[in-house]
């Protein structure tokens, strides 16, 4: 996914920062797990969360919406 195709750079970075701050605690806690599988699952879940938040911001800022 390319940032410039969705949002201007500053909005893209802002959306990422907000998504990370708002991510469910269980995702963030498991990122520091000693278990590799838990860390991978938490990273995947976090990435999905961030992606969905960026899409939500991108569609809400789209012209005509």
Order of alpha helices (4+ residues) and beta strands (2+ residues): alpha-alpha-alpha
